[in-house]
Amino acid sequence: MALMEKESDILLKKAKGTKDMFHYTLWWLTHNVENSKVMGMDEVFVYLVENYYMKGDAYWLTNDELSKYLDRAQKIAPNVIGNVAPEVKLQNIASKKDESMLGMKAKYTVVVFYSPTCGHCQHEMPELDSLYESVLKAKGVKMYTVATEGEEKAITDFITKYKISDWTNTWDPGHTSDYHNKYDVYSTPTIYLLDEKKIIRGKRLDHSNIGSVIDMLEKKAKDKSKDKGGKASQ
């Protein structure tokens, strides 16, 4: 998203000569990247807040309005694509042992924040399971789920119903991990993709695009390897 950040700087620099134009341009850019369905645009939102709002350029905002932008950016910043995923250690609902998200030994880790009573989750989980069995498992993917609410029985019933007991299924009965803020979980399901080094490679995904994101990452890695090999032989 560095190109988008650069283009935003160019537009804002041109607009700075006129207060109304600058006001509109900064608002329009911020509004569009904050609400964009394109994965990774939240990084641009954080960039705009850090480089314009935090430096006093959004002069038209009240302190309360400015605080909302700063708070939103603060919640997004730790989990933008390209960052190492924040560590959380949550209780495995079956074994009662703590499971480190960053301790997962896998080429890729799909992290699923869900609620057992969420209708969208009930629809998404069978689709995820089918994708896992047919495609993801062979690609070295492991699944790490976090139940965001519900009593223990409701969660275990959900795991049994959707036949995902071989996944790493966790919850936070003591509400001590702060995963909501670390992963900006304000709705469910919220799905992240981490690579082998636990770098965030995808966020707010679903069963329809996880496979394509992994394929893209594999292609990039393959192309990079070819480039290195070609340079080494020259």
PAMAR-986552 format. One record per residue (C-alpha): residue in one letter; y, x, z. Coordinates in pm, 1 decimal, padded with zeros to 6 digits. Each point is the difference from the previous one (the first is absolute). Layout:
% residues N
rodren_py_px_pz
a_Y_X_Z
...
This chain:
% residues 234
rodren_py_px_pz
m_00000.0_00000.0_00000.0
a_00226.8_00304.9_-00013.7
l_00121.5_-00109.1_-00345.2
m_00105.1_-00340.5_00134.4
e_00186.8_00168.4_00284.9
k_00177.1_00230.5_-00246.7
e_00095.2_-00291.4_-00226.3
s_00130.6_-00192.5_00301.3
d_00221.3_00295.0_00093.6
i_00138.6_00014.8_-00355.4
l_00081.2_-00374.3_-00003.3
l_00160.8_00009.5_00343.0
k_00206.3_00306.6_-00085.9
k_00137.4_-00180.6_-00306.7
a_00073.3_-00312.6_00204.9
k_00177.5_00176.8_00286.7
g_00341.2_-00017.0_-00165.9
t_00014.8_-00377.2_00052.0
k_-00080.4_-00147.2_00341.5
d_-00128.9_-00331.7_-00131.4
m_-00217.5_00166.9_-00262.8
f_-00142.8_00246.2_00252.9
h_-00065.5_-00284.3_00245.2
y_-00185.2_-00202.6_-00262.8
t_-00195.6_00299.3_-00138.2
l_-00124.0_00117.4_00339.1
w_-00088.8_-00355.3_00103.2
w_-00181.3_-00066.6_-00330.6
l_-00200.7_00322.6_00012.5
t_-00094.2_-00048.9_00364.5
h_-00094.7_-00365.1_-00044.8
n_-00215.6_00072.4_-00303.7
v_-00192.7_00294.4_00139.8
e_-00053.8_-00173.0_00335.6
n_-00149.6_-00306.6_-00170.2
s_-00174.0_00175.5_-00286.8
k_-00370.9_-00064.2_-00060.1
v_-00030.9_00351.1_-00146.4
m_-00194.4_00222.8_00237.5
g_00208.1_00283.1_00140.9
m_00343.0_-00158.1_-00036.8
d_00032.6_-00013.3_00377.7
e_00051.5_00377.6_-00013.3
v_00315.3_-00060.9_-00205.0
f_00116.7_-00256.1_00255.4
v_-00034.4_00259.9_00276.2
y_00185.7_00253.3_-00216.3
l_00293.3_-00236.8_-00057.2
v_00026.0_-00088.3_00368.3
e_-00015.3_00363.4_00110.6
n_00243.2_00127.6_-00261.3
y_00251.6_-00284.5_-00018.5
y_-00029.2_-00254.6_00280.8
m_-00047.3_00259.4_00275.0
k_00296.6_00197.2_-00134.8
g_00242.7_-00290.7_00024.0
d_00018.6_-00090.6_-00369.0
a_-00095.4_-00364.7_00059.2
y_00341.6_-00062.3_00157.5
w_-00020.6_-00378.6_-00046.3
l_-00291.5_-00046.6_00241.4
t_00039.5_-00099.6_00362.8
n_-00173.6_00215.1_00260.4
d_-00274.3_-00261.0_00037.1
e_-00054.8_-00018.4_-00376.6
l_-00010.5_00379.2_-00026.7
s_-00247.4_00019.9_00287.3
k_-00242.1_-00223.6_-00191.5
y_-00000.6_00242.3_-00294.7
l_-00046.9_00299.0_00228.1
d_-00280.7_-00169.7_00190.7
r_-00181.0_-00096.0_-00321.1
a_00026.0_00353.2_-00139.4
q_-00121.5_00144.9_00328.6
k_-00313.0_-00215.9_-00016.1
i_-00073.4_00088.9_-00362.7
a_00074.9_00374.2_00011.5
p_-00323.2_00113.2_00174.9
n_-00225.8_-00179.4_-00246.4
v_00150.2_00061.7_-00344.5
i_-00233.6_00120.2_-00273.6
g_-00048.8_00377.4_00013.7
n_00025.9_00025.7_00378.3
v_-00292.1_00093.2_00221.5
a_-00117.0_-00324.5_00156.9
p_00106.1_-00050.4_00362.3
e_-00289.9_00049.8_00240.4
v_-00142.3_-00293.1_00188.7
k_-00310.0_-00005.4_00217.0
l_-00141.3_-00346.4_00042.7
q_-00307.0_-00137.1_00170.8
n_-00306.5_-00057.0_-00216.0
i_-00085.1_-00358.3_00081.1
a_-00375.0_00068.9_-00022.1
s_-00037.3_00336.6_00175.1
k_00308.0_-00032.4_00227.6
k_00085.4_00362.2_-00089.6
d_00342.5_00107.0_-00126.4
e_00011.8_00058.2_-00374.5
s_00261.5_00239.3_-00138.7
m_00135.6_-00118.2_-00333.0
l_00083.2_00357.0_-00098.6
g_-00345.1_00109.2_00114.7
m_-00176.7_-00200.4_-00270.4
k_-00205.1_00237.7_-00215.4
a_00039.2_-00143.7_-00346.7
k_00142.3_00078.8_-00341.9
y_00205.2_-00317.3_00035.4
t_00056.7_-00239.2_00288.5
v_00101.3_-00361.5_-00052.9
v_00176.4_-00131.3_00310.4
v_00007.2_-00378.2_00035.4
f_00217.7_-00175.1_00258.2
y_-00119.1_-00360.7_00023.9
s_-00015.2_-00305.6_00222.8
p_-00325.5_-00197.7_00030.3
t_00196.7_-00327.4_-00019.3
c_00206.9_00100.1_-00305.6
g_-00093.6_-00206.9_-00306.1
h_00104.7_00276.1_-00239.9
c_-00217.8_00248.1_00194.8
q_-00296.2_-00236.3_-00021.3
h_00042.8_-00005.6_-00375.7
e_00066.9_00372.5_-00037.9
m_-00279.8_00139.3_00217.5
p_-00294.4_-00117.6_-00219.9
e_00184.8_00135.4_-00304.8
l_00049.2_00334.0_00175.1
d_-00364.6_00009.8_00103.0
s_-00114.5_-00066.2_-00358.0
l_00232.2_00273.7_-00127.3
y_-00123.6_00239.3_00267.9
e_-00366.8_-00058.9_-00082.1
s_00043.0_00009.5_-00377.8
v_00262.6_00273.1_-00043.7
l_00162.3_00154.8_00304.1
k_-00306.2_00122.7_00189.4
a_-00106.3_00212.6_-00296.5
k_00348.5_00154.0_-00011.2
g_-00030.7_00128.1_00357.6
v_00210.1_-00273.2_00158.5
k_-00036.8_-00105.3_00362.9
m_00148.0_-00315.1_00150.6
y_00200.0_-00011.7_00325.3
t_00103.8_-00345.1_00117.0
v_00241.6_-00101.0_00273.5
a_-00008.5_-00353.2_00140.5
t_00361.3_-00079.2_00083.1
e_-00074.3_-00298.3_00222.8
g_-00278.6_-00216.9_00135.9
e_-00249.1_00007.5_00284.0
e_-00298.4_00232.9_-00022.8
k_-00243.3_-00277.5_-00097.3
a_00225.3_-00125.2_-00279.0
i_00019.1_00352.4_-00142.2
t_-00374.1_00068.8_00026.7
d_-00074.2_-00340.3_-00157.2
f_00232.4_00090.2_-00288.0
i_-00173.7_00336.9_-00048.1
t_-00341.0_-00169.3_-00000.7
k_00107.5_-00281.2_-00232.9
y_00141.2_00236.4_-00260.4
k_-00281.2_00256.5_00040.2
i_00222.7_00301.6_00063.1
s_-00175.7_00136.9_00308.2
d_-00065.8_00333.6_-00174.7
w_00376.3_00058.3_-00023.5
t_00199.1_00156.8_00283.7
n_00134.3_-00316.1_00163.3
t_00260.2_00042.2_00273.1
w_00245.0_-00189.3_00216.6
d_00261.7_00077.7_00262.2
p_-00090.3_-00207.3_00307.1
g_00252.6_00180.6_00220.8
h_00282.0_-00017.3_-00258.4
t_00077.0_00369.2_00053.4
s_-00025.2_00158.3_-00346.2
d_00328.0_-00125.0_-00156.5
y_-00171.3_-00032.6_-00337.8
h_00229.4_-00292.8_-00088.6
n_00301.0_00230.2_-00013.4
k_-00181.7_00306.2_-00133.8
y_-00135.1_-00195.6_-00296.8
d_00270.0_-00268.1_-00029.6
v_-00255.7_-00276.4_00045.5
y_00198.4_-00323.9_-00005.9
s_-00250.8_-00207.9_-00199.1
t_-00372.6_00004.3_-00071.8
p_-00188.8_00127.7_-00179.7
t_00186.8_00329.7_-00028.3
i_-00202.2_00263.2_-00184.7
y_00056.1_00374.9_-00033.0
l_-00183.2_00267.3_-00199.7
l_-00024.9_00351.2_00146.2
d_-00138.1_00307.0_-00175.1
e_-00226.2_00269.7_00142.4
k_00295.1_00167.4_00174.3
k_00108.6_-00338.2_00136.1
i_00310.5_-00009.0_-00217.2
i_00110.0_-00354.3_-00081.7
r_-00070.7_-00061.0_-00369.1
g_00036.8_-00375.8_-00011.5
k_00132.5_-00278.8_00218.9
r_00010.9_-00377.9_00001.5
l_-00295.0_00002.2_-00238.2
d_-00271.3_-00259.0_-00058.5
h_-00346.9_-00010.4_-00155.2
s_00146.0_-00027.7_-00349.7
n_00178.8_00335.9_-00004.2
i_-00170.1_00237.9_00246.5
g_-00245.6_00118.2_-00265.5
s_00272.4_00063.9_-00258.0
v_00206.2_00202.8_00248.5
i_-00303.9_00217.9_00077.0
d_-00070.5_00040.4_-00373.3
m_00361.1_00111.2_-00052.5
l_-00027.4_00253.5_00282.6
e_-00328.8_00132.4_-00138.4
k_00152.3_00035.8_-00347.7
k_00302.0_00186.1_00137.9
a_-00225.6_00236.1_00194.4
k_-00215.0_00059.7_-00308.6
d_00301.1_00066.6_-00222.9
k_00144.1_00236.8_00259.9
s_-00328.2_00187.9_00017.5
k_-00008.3_00032.2_-00379.5
d_00356.6_00132.1_-00004.9
k_-00087.1_00262.6_00261.9
g_-00309.0_00099.9_-00193.2
g_00194.9_00034.2_-00323.4
k_00267.5_00214.8_00159.4
a_-00258.3_00220.9_00167.6
s_-00172.8_00072.9_-00332.5
q_00319.6_00094.7_-00180.2
